[in-house]
Amino acid sequence: MRHPEILLTAATLLSVILSQSSAMAAPPLISSQHIVRSNNIILMEGDIIGPAKSYHQYVIGPESQDTLRDISIEFARNGQINTASQSYGPNPVWESRLVPDGIGWMSRSVVAVQTNDEQDVSQLISAYKTDERGRIVKVTEVEAGDKTIGITNQYYFYTPDDLVRFYVAVGHNPGFGVYLYRPDGRLEKVIKNDNDSVSTFTDNGKDLSSTTKTPHVTYITECQKWDNSGNCVLSEKQEIISFDYLGETKSITSRFMLQQDILYYPPHRAAHP
């Protein structure tokens, strides 16, 4: 599972639970595994090998006392992400919640950034719209800050075999994103207007590492241990913040260990006559 670093921006931090009616809605009908994979890539920028039921990532070790990097995901039986939540801290402080709403998904986030004696708070609501086949084709983002509001629409385009290929964003935050895959269909590289992500794999297709570079932060994750399905369950992460100080480029590096707990659905059994 690729870690969704693109969400770690001022527009996408500290989550609020959506309405109970939205939480009870069913996920959209999906017609192929490529559509499931593409939707998961759009929603969380990653996919998991095997019939996963749930995924929980969290910091372990001494850094867990003051570092929060939680991700929790619930999957439908066909592998499609159903609900997800994320938490980040201590500064900025962020939690987010993603739920199906009958025509796709909805997410709502709030971020609080502390600077000296001031706190900057912004909110983001994203509506994911699917077509008749269950593919995410449009995401509308409404971002609200201090006396400001902006609307961005992202339009998604697919290969003939239903793998998401690229998107174009217009409005408040214009941009683009291109998705590149290995021959086996695993997501290998994401190129966006404001960041690049690259994943590497072992010879037998297991997740090995991922690197995401933004203008000011570089995220590097290296897997240390895998489960029997080939998914990473223990990884080391570095977050490198670069900044200019007196005309020179300086950096601060944080390191911590992440554990991923993954539960799986039992295999289907053929019905006896």
DRENTI-436978 format. One line per field, with one value per residue (C-alpha): x, y, z; residue in one letter. Coordinates in pm, 1 decimal, decimal comma, always signed. Layout:
# residues N
px	[X | ...]
py	[Y | ...]
pz	[Z | ...]
type	[a | ...]
END
This chain:
# residues 273
px	[+0,0 | +148,7 | +132,2 | -87,9 | +165,1 | -22,4 | -287,5 | -33,8 | -103,2 | -279,4 | -593,0 | -624,1 | -561,3 | -784,1 | -1100,1 | -1462,4 | -1708,6 | -1973,4 | -2346,0 | -2490,5 | -2693,1 | -2377,7 | -2201,3 | -2485,6 | -2480,2 | -2358,6 | -2044,5 | -2097,3 | -2130,6 | -1794,5 | -1766,2 | -1395,5 | -1082,8 | -905,7 | -1180,4 | -1141,9 | -766,6 | -808,3 | -1062,0 | -832,0 | -542,1 | -750,5 | -887,9 | -565,7 | -290,7 | -232,4 | -360,5 | -316,1 | -241,1 | -508,2 | -862,7 | -791,5 | -1070,4 | -903,1 | -575,1 | -438,1 | -109,6 | +42,3 | +376,0 | +554,4 | +856,1 | +963,8 | +845,7 | +485,8 | +464,4 | +465,6 | +422,5 | +83,7 | +63,3 | -248,6 | -436,1 | -738,5 | -917,6 | -1213,5 | -1254,1 | -1555,0 | -1537,6 | -1427,3 | -1129,2 | -1285,2 | -1212,9 | -1535,7 | -1439,5 | -1109,9 | -975,4 | -640,3 | -475,8 | -161,0 | +14,3 | +131,9 | +168,9 | -19,2 | -302,9 | -516,4 | -781,0 | -999,1 | -1289,7 | -1395,3 | -1735,9 | -1951,1 | -2258,2 | -2442,0 | -2294,5 | -1929,9 | -1760,3 | -1745,3 | -1461,3 | -1429,0 | -1106,0 | -997,3 | -638,4 | -505,8 | -153,9 | +10,2 | +258,5 | +391,7 | +77,1 | -151,1 | -352,7 | -457,9 | -760,2 | -890,2 | -1142,4 | -1174,9 | -1476,8 | -1427,6 | -1707,6 | -1606,1 | -1849,6 | -1858,7 | -1999,1 | -2242,9 | -1958,5 | -1835,0 | -1525,9 | -1439,1 | -1460,2 | -1483,7 | -1378,8 | -1509,6 | -1309,7 | -1440,3 | -1169,5 | -1254,6 | -1002,8 | -1002,7 | -1267,5 | -1177,1 | -1333,7 | -1220,8 | -1364,5 | -1154,1 | -1281,5 | -1062,7 | -1155,2 | -1016,3 | -932,9 | -872,4 | -689,1 | -903,0 | -863,7 | -994,8 | -671,7 | -675,2 | -425,1 | -434,3 | -644,0 | -676,5 | -773,1 | -935,6 | -1051,0 | -899,8 | -603,5 | -536,6 | -300,7 | -256,4 | -155,2 | -25,4 | -23,2 | +236,9 | +225,6 | +449,6 | +373,8 | +196,5 | -39,0 | +111,1 | +129,6 | +494,7 | +503,3 | +276,0 | +374,1 | +181,5 | +230,1 | +351,3 | +505,7 | +645,0 | +612,8 | +810,3 | +767,4 | +1013,2 | +938,9 | +1116,4 | +1179,7 | +858,8 | +642,9 | +634,5 | +635,8 | +995,0 | +1009,7 | +834,9 | +969,4 | +755,0 | +912,2 | +728,0 | +883,4 | +970,7 | +933,6 | +1066,7 | +905,6 | +1095,6 | +941,6 | +1131,1 | +964,7 | +1129,7 | +887,1 | +608,1 | +318,4 | +236,4 | +28,4 | +322,9 | +200,0 | +434,5 | +359,5 | +661,9 | +839,8 | +1086,0 | +992,0 | +1192,0 | +1043,2 | +1298,0 | +1192,5 | +1404,9 | +1414,3 | +1624,6 | +1821,6 | +2042,2 | +2074,7 | +2164,1 | +1945,9 | +1900,2 | +1706,0 | +1548,3 | +1500,8 | +1254,2 | +1269,6 | +1018,9 | +884,1 | +537,8 | +344,1 | +67,9 | -194,2 | -385,7 | -682,0 | -807,1 | -1138,2 | -1147,6 | -1117,2 | -1435,1 | -1544,9 | -1728,5 | -2085,7 | -2157,1 | -2435,1]
py	[+0,0 | +330,2 | +595,4 | +888,4 | +1168,6 | +1399,9 | +1431,4 | +1585,2 | +1944,7 | +2231,3 | +2157,8 | +1797,0 | +1763,0 | +1682,2 | +1479,4 | +1515,3 | +1224,6 | +1265,1 | +1229,6 | +897,3 | +865,1 | +882,6 | +629,1 | +380,1 | +409,7 | +115,4 | +135,5 | +159,5 | -156,5 | -256,6 | -460,7 | -558,0 | -594,1 | -325,4 | -81,5 | -183,5 | -125,5 | +209,6 | +334,9 | +234,6 | +416,2 | +733,7 | +711,1 | +615,5 | +589,2 | +220,9 | -133,2 | -447,1 | -801,5 | -1056,2 | -1040,7 | -786,3 | -713,0 | -434,4 | -241,7 | -47,5 | +144,2 | +310,6 | +427,1 | +191,1 | +235,2 | +545,1 | +783,0 | +667,4 | +890,3 | +1211,5 | +1104,9 | +1015,1 | +857,5 | +639,5 | +492,1 | +260,2 | +107,9 | -129,0 | -325,0 | -483,1 | -852,9 | -769,3 | -565,4 | -222,5 | +35,6 | +97,1 | +335,7 | +490,7 | +728,6 | +898,4 | +1085,3 | +1298,5 | +1494,2 | +1673,6 | +1977,7 | +2009,2 | +1817,6 | +1617,9 | +1346,7 | +1254,9 | +1025,1 | +868,4 | +698,2 | +576,9 | +783,3 | +572,1 | +743,7 | +721,7 | +843,9 | +1155,0 | +1273,3 | +1566,6 | +1697,3 | +1983,1 | +2091,0 | +2297,0 | +2437,7 | +2599,3 | +2882,3 | +3066,1 | +3196,3 | +3160,8 | +2866,9 | +2840,0 | +2617,2 | +2502,7 | +2243,9 | +2027,5 | +1832,5 | +1593,4 | +1425,6 | +1123,9 | +1053,6 | +718,0 | +625,3 | +342,5 | +87,4 | +205,3 | +393,9 | +722,3 | +979,8 | +1310,1 | +1447,3 | +1783,9 | +1944,7 | +2238,0 | +2403,6 | +2661,8 | +2869,1 | +3200,5 | +3398,4 | +3209,6 | +2929,0 | +2747,7 | +2473,8 | +2230,8 | +1962,2 | +1664,1 | +1459,3 | +1103,4 | +911,9 | +537,1 | +288,2 | +50,6 | -215,9 | +19,4 | +120,2 | +487,4 | +666,0 | +1036,8 | +1322,6 | +1692,8 | +1940,0 | +2275,3 | +2553,5 | +2671,9 | +2427,1 | +2341,3 | +2055,5 | +1706,4 | +1354,4 | +1057,9 | +695,5 | +448,2 | +70,8 | -234,3 | -511,9 | -701,0 | -405,7 | -279,6 | +99,8 | +202,1 | +579,9 | +880,8 | +1210,3 | +1518,2 | +1888,3 | +1939,9 | +1603,4 | +1273,8 | +926,9 | +615,3 | +261,1 | -28,0 | -398,8 | -724,6 | -976,2 | -1158,5 | -844,2 | -748,4 | -381,7 | -281,0 | +98,8 | +421,2 | +774,7 | +1086,5 | +1423,7 | +1752,7 | +2101,7 | +2103,6 | +1749,0 | +1409,5 | +1091,4 | +760,2 | +431,9 | +100,7 | -230,7 | -446,6 | -739,8 | -900,1 | -1129,8 | -1454,0 | -1267,4 | -1048,3 | -726,6 | -511,8 | -529,8 | -342,4 | -46,2 | +229,5 | +581,8 | +900,4 | +1247,9 | +1504,4 | +1870,0 | +2113,1 | +2487,7 | +2794,7 | +2945,8 | +3251,5 | +3166,2 | +2801,0 | +2492,7 | +2307,6 | +1992,6 | +1817,9 | +1440,0 | +1238,6 | +857,2 | +613,8 | +261,4 | +185,4 | -133,9 | -246,0 | -489,6 | -656,3 | -892,3 | -1101,1 | -1247,3 | -1628,8 | -1786,8 | -1863,3 | -2225,5 | -2406,6 | -2494,7 | -2866,5 | -3011,4]
pz	[+0,0 | -108,7 | +162,4 | +47,3 | +101,7 | -132,9 | +137,5 | +374,8 | +269,7 | +440,9 | +238,3 | +345,6 | +719,5 | +1052,1 | +973,0 | +1071,2 | +1062,0 | +792,1 | +844,7 | +961,4 | +640,6 | +429,2 | +648,5 | +591,7 | +209,7 | +1,7 | -214,1 | -590,9 | -801,2 | -951,2 | -1271,5 | -1285,5 | -1072,8 | -1277,6 | -1179,8 | -814,8 | -836,8 | -1013,0 | -759,2 | -473,3 | -639,3 | -672,8 | -318,2 | -134,8 | -401,4 | -345,2 | -359,9 | -151,6 | -266,2 | -184,2 | -41,2 | +234,6 | +481,4 | +681,6 | +698,1 | +994,0 | +992,4 | +1299,3 | +1442,6 | +1682,4 | +1908,9 | +2107,6 | +1832,2 | +1881,6 | +2191,0 | +1986,2 | +1621,2 | +1472,6 | +1124,9 | +1140,1 | +843,0 | +877,9 | +577,2 | +546,8 | +221,8 | +53,1 | -38,4 | -395,8 | -269,0 | -316,2 | -44,9 | +145,9 | +427,5 | +536,0 | +798,0 | +851,6 | +1138,3 | +1139,7 | +1410,3 | +1611,2 | +1380,0 | +1158,5 | +1322,7 | +1082,4 | +1074,6 | +777,0 | +703,3 | +372,3 | +333,0 | +40,7 | -43,9 | -303,3 | -614,2 | -510,0 | -193,2 | +22,7 | +243,8 | +480,5 | +630,9 | +854,8 | +919,0 | +1207,9 | +1165,9 | +1469,3 | +1399,4 | +1705,8 | +1879,8 | +1576,7 | +1447,4 | +1083,2 | +1018,4 | +679,4 | +562,5 | +252,6 | +128,5 | -164,1 | -361,8 | -574,2 | -859,6 | -1041,0 | -1382,1 | -1456,4 | -1439,7 | -1100,3 | -1219,1 | -1047,2 | -1326,2 | -1136,8 | -798,8 | -681,1 | -400,9 | -197,7 | +12,7 | +279,2 | +472,7 | +658,1 | +465,5 | +145,6 | -55,6 | -367,8 | -590,5 | -795,2 | -1034,7 | -1125,0 | -1434,3 | -1466,8 | -1786,2 | -1829,1 | -2048,5 | -2260,5 | -1988,8 | -1714,0 | -1540,4 | -1443,5 | -1668,8 | -1583,9 | -1450,0 | -1522,7 | -1248,2 | -1324,1 | -1094,3 | -765,8 | -772,7 | -1140,4 | -1213,6 | -1356,1 | -1260,3 | -1462,7 | -1338,8 | -1469,3 | -1410,1 | -1413,5 | -1666,2 | -1384,8 | -1326,5 | -998,8 | -965,1 | -1012,4 | -1060,1 | -1015,5 | -1177,8 | -1067,6 | -1124,7 | -766,7 | -665,2 | -795,3 | -639,4 | -732,6 | -595,8 | -618,4 | -584,8 | -508,9 | -787,7 | -696,9 | -692,7 | -324,0 | -221,1 | -143,5 | -117,0 | -213,4 | -249,0 | -278,9 | -351,3 | -304,5 | -330,1 | +42,1 | +179,5 | +70,4 | +207,2 | +186,8 | +302,3 | +298,2 | +379,6 | +647,1 | +669,8 | +463,6 | +543,4 | +361,9 | +102,7 | +4,3 | +165,6 | +374,9 | +748,6 | +889,4 | +731,3 | +812,6 | +709,8 | +667,8 | +632,2 | +511,3 | +534,3 | +329,5 | +388,5 | +316,5 | +605,0 | +548,5 | +181,1 | +239,9 | +198,1 | +526,3 | +609,7 | +907,8 | +896,4 | +1103,8 | +1118,9 | +1264,6 | +1223,2 | +1087,5 | +1152,7 | +918,0 | +1051,3 | +766,6 | +805,5 | +513,1 | +403,3 | +408,4 | +62,2 | -128,1 | -102,3 | -377,2 | -288,1 | -245,7 | -462,4]
type	[m | r | h | p | e | i | l | l | t | a | a | t | l | l | s | v | i | l | s | q | s | s | a | m | a | a | p | p | l | i | s | s | q | h | i | v | r | s | n | n | i | i | l | m | e | g | d | i | i | g | p | a | k | s | y | h | q | y | v | i | g | p | e | s | q | d | t | l | r | d | i | s | i | e | f | a | r | n | g | q | i | n | t | a | s | q | s | y | g | p | n | p | v | w | e | s | r | l | v | p | d | g | i | g | w | m | s | r | s | v | v | a | v | q | t | n | d | e | q | d | v | s | q | l | i | s | a | y | k | t | d | e | r | g | r | i | v | k | v | t | e | v | e | a | g | d | k | t | i | g | i | t | n | q | y | y | f | y | t | p | d | d | l | v | r | f | y | v | a | v | g | h | n | p | g | f | g | v | y | l | y | r | p | d | g | r | l | e | k | v | i | k | n | d | n | d | s | v | s | t | f | t | d | n | g | k | d | l | s | s | t | t | k | t | p | h | v | t | y | i | t | e | c | q | k | w | d | n | s | g | n | c | v | l | s | e | k | q | e | i | i | s | f | d | y | l | g | e | t | k | s | i | t | s | r | f | m | l | q | q | d | i | l | y | y | p | p | h | r | a | a | h | p]
END
